[in-house]
Amino acid sequence: MSLSYGRPYLAIPGPSVIPDPVLQAMHRASPNIYEGELHDLTHSLIPDLKSVALTDHNVAIYIGNGHAAWEAALANVIAAGDKVLVLATGRFGIGWSEIAEGLGAKVEIIDFGAQTAIDLDRAEQALAADQDGRIKAVLAVHVDTSTSVKSDIAGLRAVLDRTGHPALLMADCIASLGCDRFEMDGWGVDVMVSACQKGLMTPAGISFVFFNDKAGAAQNTAVSRYWDWRPRVKPEVYYQYFAGTAPTHHLYGLRAALDLIKSEGLDAVFARHAKIAQTVWAAVDVWGADGPMKLNVANPAQRSHAVTSIAMGSDAALELRRWTEHKCGLTLGIGLGRVPEEHYFRIGHMGHVSGHMIMGALGTIDAGLKALNIPHGRGALDAASEVIATA
């Protein structure tokens, strides 16, 4: 007998839960791509995307996932032979470095491991040592989805300013945009990449590169016509937004998702994500008090509000994931990029997630721990509900 019949809950850290208004907006016939409402809708997306990123600068839309945004951002400002400094806190920092290497860049990686944020002192030492200014860009992931580590991007800008280093500051906000507070202009970020399938609550398939005037002036003259962000941000004709046919149904879905964010209010969105994350942490702390479960990131200030990575120390993580999915319809995230992967799992709490949804997920995990006889502390749901009660 299974209790999984009913609406499943995909609690992985992206693609995230898709709201019904987004699904309904996408459930329609293809529109005319040459004129009419699709053009008006696309124009309306630009200011609202900038509002979520808290920027007055440019945003280019690409048909592709976050990896496409990585390459688009680099292709516009990095030429073969240029040096980039990558500050890695998990699998996605390393992944961005691999894209840079594929474009012919000379890559220096400082790997901070999988449990702590970027060490700003070490970053400052590396930049100060670059007396010739050979580093053209610093690549940092705001929230690494594989580890749930959140780094101080504003602090990294302060490091660049103190050292007087001219490198571009490039941030990956694929996991964090619309979840963890991020202020592109206020934090002095030159290039930011993101995608639609996490905090923006739209099926995977479109991504974004935000860039300021400093990054625009650093344009790589060898960039291909497809990746070139210039016609995408100042199109003379509509098709230049996408270098071809528009991703029509994604645009309708994104419009509905941005409307939901506007209706809730961005500050309220950030506050909701913070409260839900704290609810998860409270439960895990109790479970781990008398068992193997442990939050991957010890310092709460370095934990994402969008995803939580949890260590179990054994294949119990794999067993728990299989139980929650097949017995109760709750799909948890794999231990992506961790070794061994079976010893970790992740809870995605990004985008369209409410208090009752997260309490239901935690209740299912609690039941799984009992069903599988995995040692754990008792009272996790009480601790979680206390956090919800203070909202």
N, C-alpha and C positions, 0 to 999 in steps of 0.2 A: 504494500500500500504506500502511495506517495501523497504528500500534502502539497505538491508543486502545481496542481491544476488550478488555474486562475491566472491573473496577470503576473508575469515574472518581473522580478526586480533586478535590473542590471546595475550592480553596485561596483562596477569596475571604474578605474579612473580614466574614462573616455574610450570609446564614445559614451557620452553620458545619457541620462534619461531624457527622452525627447518629449516636450510638453504637447498635449493634445492640440493647442492652437497652431503649433508648428507643423504637426502632421496634417492638420486640416488645410493649412495654407498650401502645402505641397501637393495635396490630393486634388489635382486639377489637370485639365488638358494643357498641352504646350501653348505658350503665348506667341504672338507675333514678335520676332526678335528685331525687326527693322524699325518699328516706331510704336508709339502708344504707351500703355501703362507700364510695360516692363522698363522702359527708359526712365520714366518718372520714379518708379520704385528704386531702381539702381541709384539714381541721383540722391534719393532720400537716405540711402544707407551710409553714405560717406560721412556726413556730420555726426551721425549716431555712433558709428564705429570710432570716430575720433573722441567722442564724449566718453565712451567706455575706457579708452586708453588714456584719457585725460591729456590730450594733446591738441594743439592748434595746427599741427604740421600735416604731412602727407600720409595717405594710405593707399597702397596698391593691392588689388585683389587678384589672386592667382587660383586657377583651377588645379587643385592638388592638395595633398596632406601637409602636415607640418614639415616633413622632409623637403618638400618642394619650396616652402618658405625659407628654410635654411639656405638652400642653394640660390634662390632668387636674391636674398639679401647679400650673400657673399659675392655672387656674380656681378652685382652692380658696383661694388666698391673694392673688390680684391682681384688683382691680376696675378697671373702665374709669377712666382718668385717673391711675392709680398709675404711678409711675416705676420702671423696672428698669434696672440696669446690666448689660450683656452683655459679657463678656470673651471674644472670639472668637479661636480658633486654627485655623479651617478652616470648611468648609461647614456643619458641624452646629451650631456656635455661632451662625452666621448664621441657620440654619434655626429654631433655638429662638427667636431674636429675632423672626422673622416670625410665629410663633405668638402671641407676646406682643402684637405690633402688631395682629394680627387680633382679639384680645380687648379692644382699646382702650387698652392700656397705652402710656405714653410711654417710648420706648426710647432709651437712650444706649448706643452701641456703641463699644468700644475694640477695634479690630482689630489683632491682633499679627502678622498675616500667616499664612503657611502653613508656616513652618519653625522657629519658636521657640515656647516656652511663654509663658504669661502672665507679663508683667513685673510683679512684685509692687510695685515702686516706683511704676510708673504707676498701678496699681490703688489704691495708698495715696493718691496725690495726688488722684485722682478722688473718693475717699471723704472725705478730709479737707476737700475743697472743698465738700462737701455739708453745710454748716453747719446747715441747717434739717432735715436728715434726711428729705429728700423721696424718696430712693432706698429703696424698700420691699424690694427683693430684688436680690441679685447672682447672675447666672447664669453658670456656668462649666462647660465640658466637661472632664472628667478626661482622657479620651483621645478626640481627634477622629479618627474612623475615616477621614476623607478624607485626612488629612495624617500620621497616626500620631504626632502631637504629644501628649505627656503633660505635664500641668501640675500644679503643686504646690498641691493643695487644702488641705492642712494649713497651708501658708504663707499661703494666702488667708484662712483663719480667723484666723491671727495678725495679719494686716493689719486685719481688722475689729475685733479686740480692741484693738489699739494705738490705733486712731482712735476707739474707743468708739462705733462706728457700729452702730445697732440693726437694720440690714437683715438679712433672712434670707439665709443662704448656701445656694444651690440648685446641686446638682451633677448633671450628666449622666454616668452610668456605664454607658451602654448597651453600649459596646465593652469596658469594662474589668472589669465585675463578674465575679468568678470567674477573672480572668486576671492583671491587675495588682493589686497590693495596694491595697486601699481599706478604710479604717476609718471608718465613718460617725460613730460616737460619739467615738472617739478623736481624730478630726480636726475635730470640732465642726460637722458638716454638719447643717443643719436639714431640708432636703428633698433626696432623691436619687431619680432616675428611672433605670430600667433596663428590659430586655426579655429575652425567653427565648431568642432565636435565636443568641446568640453564645457567651459563656462558659458559659451554662446549657444549651447543646447540645440545644435543643428546637425544633421547627419554629416559624417566626414566627407570631405570633398572640395572644400574651398579653404584657402589660407590667406594670410595678410602679412604685408611688410609695411610697417610704419617707419618713416624716416624724416629727419629734419633737414634744414638748409645746409648744415655742415656736411652731412652725409651726401646730399645732392651734389654739392660742390666737389666731392671726392669721386665722382662718377668714373667708373672704369670704361674707357673708350672702346674696349674690346668686348663689352657685354653683348650677348646675342640679342637679336630683335625680339625673341620671345621673352627673355627674362628682363629686358630693359623696363625699368619702372617709370621712365619719363612719360611715354604716351599713355600709360595706364592712369596716371594721376592728372594729366591734362589732355584728355582725348579730344581730338578734332572731330572724330566720328565715333559713334557708340561702340563699335566692335573693338576699338582700341583699349577699352576697359579690360578686356580679357584676351587680347591678341587673337581673337576669333569668336566663335559662337559662345554666347553667355551660358553659364551654368543655371539655367532658368529656374528650375524648381528649388534649388538650394537658395537662390535669392529670395524667393517667396517665403521659404522657411526662415531664413535669417531675418527678414523684415518682421515676422511675427515674434521671433525670439528677442530682437532688440526692443520691440514694443513692450514685451513683458518686463524687461530690465528697466525701461523708462517708467513704466507704471509703478514698479516697486520702489524705484529710486536707488541710485548706485550705492550710496552710503548704507542703505538698508540691506542691499545685496551683500555687501562686505560684512555687515554685522551678523546677518543670518549665517553666512558661511563660518564665521568665527565661532558662533554659538554651537553650531552643529559639530564642528571639529572638536570643540571642548567636550561635547557630549561623548564623542567616540573615545577621546583620551581618558575620560573619567572611567569608562567601562573597562578599557584595556588595563589601566592601572590596577583596578581591583582584581581582574582575572589574573594578572601577572603576580599579584601578591602571594599566591599559593600555587604557582604553576609556571610553565615555561614561557608563557606569552610575554612579549616585551615590545614596547614602542621602539621603532628603529632610531628615532631622534630623541636624545635625552633632553635637550634644551627646548622648552616650549616656544621660545622666541624664534627658533630655527625650524619649526614645524609648519608645513603648509596647512591652510584652511580648506584645501581642495581634495587632498588625498592623504591617507595615513598608511604608512608601511609598517608591518608588524612581523616580528621574528618569533618563530616557535622552536627553533633549535633541532627540529627533526621533521620527518615526513608527515607529522601530525598536521602541518599547515595544508598539505595536499589533501589529506583525508578530510579535513574540516571543509575545505572548499567543495569537494565532491559531495559531501553530505548536504551542505546548505543548498547547493544547486539542485541536486537530484531528489532530495527529500522535501524541500520547502520552496524551491523556485527562486532562491537568492543566489546570484552569481557574483562571487568575489574576484578581485584581481589576482593574477598570478604574481609570483615574486620576480618580476621582469628584471633581468640583468643581474640578479643576485646569485651567489654560488654557495650551496646548491639551491636552485630555484624552488625546490619542493619544501624548503624550510621557512619560506616567507609567504605572506599573502598581503594584499592591499585592499583597503576600503576606499572606494571613490565616493566623495560626498560633495560633488561639484554640480553647479547648475540647478536643475529643477528638483531639489531635494527639500523635503519639509521635515518638521519635527517628528511627525508620526511615522514617516518613512524610515528615518534613521533609528528610531526606537524599535521599529519592526525588524530592521536589519540586525540590530544588536541583540534583540530577543531571539532571533533565529540562530545567531552565532552561539549564544548562551545555551540554547537547546542542543546544538551540535556538540558542544564541549561535554555536555552531560551524556548524550547518546553514545559518544565515542570514548567515554571514560578518560578524557584528557584532563589531567590535573589543572585546577583553576580555583581562584578565589571566588567566594560567594558574595552576592550583593552588588554585582556590576550594574544590573538594571536599576537598582535603587540609586546608585551613584549617578548614573546617566540621567535619570528622571529628575534628580535634584538640580542638575545643570539646566534642563529644559524648564523647570519650574521658575528659574530666576530670569527667564527671557523677558 
